[in-house]
Amino acid sequence: MEFLTGAWGWISSNIPQLLQLVGAASIVATMTPNKTDDKIVQWILDAINFLGGNLGKAKNDPSK
């Protein structure tokens, strides 16, 4: 339990930096039309979805 509270404290104090990292990777993927950076951004998004509990057929956008 102590690990969870420590991890949550770290995540909550670093949310702006984590969001900036994901945003920067998304901008790079948009500006460069190759498959390598798309794979990196997809890996990051998959990791975020995993951490958020979006497993299996769960979707972030209900219209998809």
N, CA, C and O atoms as CSV, one atom per row, in Angstrom:
chain,resi,resn,atom,element,x,y,z
A,1,MET,N,N,0.824,-1.187,0.000
A,1,MET,CA,C,0.000,0.000,0.000
A,1,MET,C,C,0.870,1.253,0.000
A,1,MET,O,O,0.527,2.263,-0.614
A,2,GLU,N,N,1.994,1.169,0.695
A,2,GLU,CA,C,2.897,2.307,0.761
A,2,GLU,C,C,3.451,2.646,-0.627
A,2,GLU,O,O,3.639,3.815,-0.963
A,3,PHE,N,N,3.709,1.605,-1.425
A,3,PHE,CA,C,4.179,1.830,-2.791
A,3,PHE,C,C,3.152,2.603,-3.612
A,3,PHE,O,O,3.499,3.519,-4.358
A,4,LEU,N,N,1.889,2.223,-3.467
A,4,LEU,CA,C,0.828,2.890,-4.228
A,4,LEU,C,C,0.695,4.360,-3.856
A,4,LEU,O,O,0.523,5.211,-4.729
A,5,THR,N,N,0.770,4.656,-2.588
A,5,THR,CA,C,0.659,6.057,-2.181
A,5,THR,C,C,1.869,6.857,-2.657
A,5,THR,O,O,1.735,8.017,-3.047
A,6,GLY,N,N,3.046,6.240,-2.624
A,6,GLY,CA,C,4.239,6.914,-3.128
A,6,GLY,C,C,4.179,7.128,-4.630
A,6,GLY,O,O,4.529,8.199,-5.126
A,7,ALA,N,N,3.731,6.095,-5.363
A,7,ALA,CA,C,3.600,6.207,-6.820
A,7,ALA,C,C,2.556,7.254,-7.169
A,7,ALA,O,O,2.767,8.052,-8.083
A,8,TRP,N,N,1.450,7.267,-6.471
A,8,TRP,CA,C,0.406,8.261,-6.754
A,8,TRP,C,C,0.910,9.675,-6.477
A,8,TRP,O,O,0.593,10.606,-7.218
A,9,GLY,N,N,1.681,9.834,-5.426
A,9,GLY,CA,C,2.256,11.141,-5.125
A,9,GLY,C,C,3.185,11.613,-6.229
A,9,GLY,O,O,3.164,12.786,-6.603
A,10,TRP,N,N,4.011,10.695,-6.759
A,10,TRP,CA,C,4.923,11.050,-7.847
A,10,TRP,C,C,4.149,11.402,-9.108
A,10,TRP,O,O,4.450,12.397,-9.767
A,11,ILE,N,N,3.148,10.587,-9.446
A,11,ILE,CA,C,2.358,10.832,-10.659
A,11,ILE,C,C,1.611,12.152,-10.552
A,11,ILE,O,O,1.618,12.948,-11.491
A,12,SER,N,N,0.971,12.389,-9.417
A,12,SER,CA,C,0.181,13.613,-9.286
A,12,SER,C,C,1.066,14.858,-9.288
A,12,SER,O,O,0.620,15.924,-9.712
A,13,SER,N,N,2.295,14.747,-8.829
A,13,SER,CA,C,3.174,15.915,-8.854
A,13,SER,C,C,3.836,16.120,-10.210
A,13,SER,O,O,4.383,17.192,-10.469
A,14,ASN,N,N,3.797,15.104,-11.090
A,14,ASN,CA,C,4.449,15.193,-12.397
A,14,ASN,C,C,3.471,15.133,-13.568
A,14,ASN,O,O,3.892,14.928,-14.706
A,15,ILE,N,N,2.186,15.308,-13.314
A,15,ILE,CA,C,1.200,15.250,-14.395
A,15,ILE,C,C,1.490,16.264,-15.501
A,15,ILE,O,O,1.421,15.886,-16.670
A,16,PRO,N,N,1.806,17.512,-15.211
A,16,PRO,CA,C,2.087,18.448,-16.314
A,16,PRO,C,C,3.253,18.001,-17.202
A,16,PRO,O,O,3.186,18.137,-18.423
A,17,GLN,N,N,4.309,17.476,-16.602
A,17,GLN,CA,C,5.447,17.020,-17.383
A,17,GLN,C,C,5.094,15.794,-18.226
A,17,GLN,O,O,5.528,15.684,-19.373
A,18,LEU,N,N,4.314,14.881,-17.666
A,18,LEU,CA,C,3.904,13.696,-18.423
A,18,LEU,C,C,3.029,14.081,-19.614
A,18,LEU,O,O,3.184,13.534,-20.706
A,19,LEU,N,N,2.118,15.017,-19.403
A,19,LEU,CA,C,1.263,15.469,-20.489
A,19,LEU,C,C,2.068,16.206,-21.563
A,19,LEU,O,O,1.774,16.074,-22.751
A,20,GLN,N,N,3.060,16.966,-21.164
A,20,GLN,CA,C,3.916,17.649,-22.132
A,20,GLN,C,C,4.709,16.646,-22.961
A,20,GLN,O,O,4.890,16.842,-24.163
A,21,LEU,N,N,5.177,15.586,-22.337
A,21,LEU,CA,C,5.914,14.557,-23.054
A,21,LEU,C,C,5.038,13.885,-24.104
A,21,LEU,O,O,5.464,13.710,-25.246
A,22,VAL,N,N,3.838,13.515,-23.736
A,22,VAL,CA,C,2.916,12.884,-24.679
A,22,VAL,C,C,2.534,13.865,-25.786
A,22,VAL,O,O,2.465,13.481,-26.954
A,23,GLY,N,N,2.288,15.114,-25.433
A,23,GLY,CA,C,1.949,16.123,-26.433
A,23,GLY,C,C,3.076,16.363,-27.416
A,23,GLY,O,O,2.834,16.490,-28.616
A,24,ALA,N,N,4.303,16.427,-26.926
A,24,ALA,CA,C,5.453,16.625,-27.815
A,24,ALA,C,C,5.621,15.446,-28.754
A,24,ALA,O,O,5.910,15.633,-29.936
A,25,ALA,N,N,5.444,14.236,-28.246
A,25,ALA,CA,C,5.547,13.060,-29.103
A,25,ALA,C,C,4.450,13.056,-30.161
A,25,ALA,O,O,4.686,12.638,-31.295
A,26,SER,N,N,3.264,13.514,-29.806
A,26,SER,CA,C,2.170,13.579,-30.774
A,26,SER,C,C,2.453,14.608,-31.862
A,26,SER,O,O,2.150,14.378,-33.033
A,27,ILE,N,N,3.027,15.730,-31.481
A,27,ILE,CA,C,3.369,16.761,-32.464
A,27,ILE,C,C,4.433,16.245,-33.426
A,27,ILE,O,O,4.339,16.464,-34.634
A,28,VAL,N,N,5.443,15.562,-32.896
A,28,VAL,CA,C,6.486,15.000,-33.757
A,28,VAL,C,C,5.885,13.980,-34.718
A,28,VAL,O,O,6.244,13.955,-35.895
A,29,ALA,N,N,4.991,13.157,-34.239
A,29,ALA,CA,C,4.364,12.149,-35.092
A,29,ALA,C,C,3.525,12.789,-36.185
A,29,ALA,O,O,3.451,12.261,-37.295
A,30,THR,N,N,2.897,13.908,-35.891
A,30,THR,CA,C,2.081,14.602,-36.880
A,30,THR,C,C,2.938,15.269,-37.943
A,30,THR,O,O,2.578,15.273,-39.120
A,31,MET,N,N,4.059,15.827,-37.541
A,31,MET,CA,C,4.893,16.594,-38.458
A,31,MET,C,C,5.806,15.727,-39.315
A,31,MET,O,O,6.269,16.188,-40.359
A,32,THR,N,N,6.077,14.512,-38.921
A,32,THR,CA,C,6.978,13.645,-39.677
A,32,THR,C,C,6.218,12.424,-40.165
A,32,THR,O,O,5.723,11.634,-39.360
A,33,PRO,N,N,6.124,12.265,-41.482
A,33,PRO,CA,C,5.321,11.163,-42.026
A,33,PRO,C,C,6.097,9.855,-42.169
A,33,PRO,O,O,6.200,9.323,-43.275
A,34,ASN,N,N,6.642,9.328,-41.078
A,34,ASN,CA,C,7.259,8.007,-41.159
A,34,ASN,C,C,6.661,7.095,-40.102
A,34,ASN,O,O,5.941,7.538,-39.207
A,35,LYS,N,N,6.971,5.827,-40.224
A,35,LYS,CA,C,6.331,4.844,-39.340
A,35,LYS,C,C,7.044,4.682,-38.003
A,35,LYS,O,O,6.436,4.202,-37.046
A,36,THR,N,N,8.314,5.069,-37.909
A,36,THR,CA,C,9.066,4.860,-36.669
A,36,THR,C,C,8.488,5.664,-35.519
A,36,THR,O,O,8.235,5.112,-34.448
A,37,ASP,N,N,8.273,6.967,-35.720
A,37,ASP,CA,C,7.750,7.770,-34.623
A,37,ASP,C,C,6.295,7.449,-34.339
A,37,ASP,O,O,5.838,7.604,-33.207
A,38,ASP,N,N,5.554,7.001,-35.357
A,38,ASP,CA,C,4.173,6.576,-35.105
A,38,ASP,C,C,4.141,5.376,-34.163
A,38,ASP,O,O,3.256,5.264,-33.315
A,39,LYS,N,N,5.112,4.483,-34.318
A,39,LYS,CA,C,5.185,3.313,-33.436
A,39,LYS,C,C,5.518,3.737,-32.011
A,39,LYS,O,O,4.984,3.180,-31.052
A,40,ILE,N,N,6.401,4.723,-31.874
A,40,ILE,CA,C,6.777,5.196,-30.539
A,40,ILE,C,C,5.575,5.843,-29.848
A,40,ILE,O,O,5.300,5.569,-28.680
A,41,VAL,N,N,4.868,6.698,-30.574
A,41,VAL,CA,C,3.694,7.353,-29.999
A,41,VAL,C,C,2.627,6.324,-29.667
A,41,VAL,O,O,1.973,6.429,-28.629
A,42,GLN,N,N,2.439,5.326,-30.531
A,42,GLN,CA,C,1.446,4.286,-30.259
A,42,GLN,C,C,1.834,3.503,-29.009
A,42,GLN,O,O,0.964,3.143,-28.217
A,43,TRP,N,N,3.137,3.230,-28.816
A,43,TRP,CA,C,3.591,2.524,-27.625
A,43,TRP,C,C,3.279,3.353,-26.384
A,43,TRP,O,O,2.817,2.819,-25.376
A,44,ILE,N,N,3.531,4.663,-26.458
A,44,ILE,CA,C,3.248,5.540,-25.314
A,44,ILE,C,C,1.750,5.548,-25.014
A,44,ILE,O,O,1.346,5.457,-23.855
A,45,LEU,N,N,0.930,5.658,-26.060
A,45,LEU,CA,C,-0.521,5.655,-25.854
A,45,LEU,C,C,-0.999,4.320,-25.295
A,45,LEU,O,O,-1.882,4.288,-24.438
A,46,ASP,N,N,-0.423,3.217,-25.774
A,46,ASP,CA,C,-0.786,1.909,-25.230
A,46,ASP,C,C,-0.417,1.815,-23.758
A,46,ASP,O,O,-1.171,1.257,-22.961
A,47,ALA,N,N,0.743,2.359,-23.394
A,47,ALA,CA,C,1.159,2.345,-21.988
A,47,ALA,C,C,0.200,3.175,-21.143
A,47,ALA,O,O,-0.172,2.766,-20.043
A,48,ILE,N,N,-0.202,4.344,-21.652
A,48,ILE,CA,C,-1.144,5.197,-20.916
A,48,ILE,C,C,-2.488,4.496,-20.770
A,48,ILE,O,O,-3.096,4.536,-19.701
A,49,ASN,N,N,-2.954,3.855,-21.840
A,49,ASN,CA,C,-4.218,3.124,-21.758
A,49,ASN,C,C,-4.123,1.971,-20.767
A,49,ASN,O,O,-5.074,1.702,-20.033
A,50,PHE,N,N,-2.980,1.290,-20.742
A,50,PHE,CA,C,-2.804,0.201,-19.792
A,50,PHE,C,C,-2.848,0.724,-18.362
A,50,PHE,O,O,-3.532,0.160,-17.507
A,51,LEU,N,N,-2.115,1.807,-18.108
A,51,LEU,CA,C,-2.097,2.380,-16.762
A,51,LEU,C,C,-3.465,2.922,-16.364
A,51,LEU,O,O,-3.814,2.933,-15.183
A,52,GLY,N,N,-4.241,3.372,-17.358
A,52,GLY,CA,C,-5.571,3.889,-17.079
A,52,GLY,C,C,-6.626,2.807,-16.962
A,52,GLY,O,O,-7.787,3.099,-16.675
A,53,GLY,N,N,-6.238,1.564,-17.180
A,53,GLY,CA,C,-7.191,0.462,-17.055
A,53,GLY,C,C,-8.034,0.249,-18.292
A,53,GLY,O,O,-9.039,-0.458,-18.233
A,54,ASN,N,N,-7.651,0.844,-19.420
A,54,ASN,CA,C,-8.387,0.649,-20.669
A,54,ASN,C,C,-7.861,-0.612,-21.351
A,54,ASN,O,O,-7.063,-0.541,-22.286
A,55,LEU,N,N,-8.313,-1.743,-20.876
A,55,LEU,CA,C,-7.831,-3.013,-21.390
A,55,LEU,C,C,-8.885,-3.666,-22.260
A,55,LEU,O,O,-10.073,-3.369,-22.135
A,56,GLY,N,N,-8.456,-4.551,-23.138
A,56,GLY,CA,C,-9.378,-5.274,-23.981
A,56,GLY,C,C,-10.052,-4.391,-24.993
A,56,GLY,O,O,-9.383,-3.723,-25.781
A,57,LYS,N,N,-11.370,-4.377,-24.985
A,57,LYS,CA,C,-12.132,-3.630,-25.975
A,57,LYS,C,C,-12.584,-2.265,-25.466
A,57,LYS,O,O,-13.420,-1.617,-26.096
A,58,ALA,N,N,-12.041,-1.822,-24.332
A,58,ALA,CA,C,-12.395,-0.512,-23.793
A,58,ALA,C,C,-11.888,0.568,-24.734
A,58,ALA,O,O,-10.788,0.446,-25.273
A,59,LYS,N,N,-12.653,1.602,-24.938
A,59,LYS,CA,C,-12.308,2.677,-25.852
A,59,LYS,C,C,-12.249,4.000,-25.079
A,59,LYS,O,O,-12.988,4.202,-24.115
A,60,ASN,N,N,-11.360,4.894,-25.518
A,60,ASN,CA,C,-11.304,6.229,-24.939
A,60,ASN,C,C,-12.418,7.109,-25.493
A,60,ASN,O,O,-12.963,7.951,-24.779
A,61,ASP,N,N,-12.755,6.911,-26.772
A,61,ASP,CA,C,-13.750,7.720,-27.452
A,61,ASP,C,C,-14.966,6.844,-27.743
A,61,ASP,O,O,-14.848,5.887,-28.509
A,62,PRO,N,N,-16.125,7.137,-27.162
A,62,PRO,CA,C,-17.287,6.285,-27.374
A,62,PRO,C,C,-17.817,6.309,-28.800
A,62,PRO,O,O,-18.609,5.439,-29.164
A,63,SER,N,N,-17.406,7.282,-29.628
A,63,SER,CA,C,-17.912,7.337,-30.996
A,63,SER,C,C,-17.161,6.382,-31.924
A,63,SER,O,O,-17.563,6.201,-33.074
A,64,LYS,N,N,-16.080,5.770,-31.446
A,64,LYS,CA,C,-15.305,4.840,-32.298
A,64,LYS,C,C,-15.762,3.434,-32.134
A,64,LYS,O,O,-15.222,2.531,-32.772
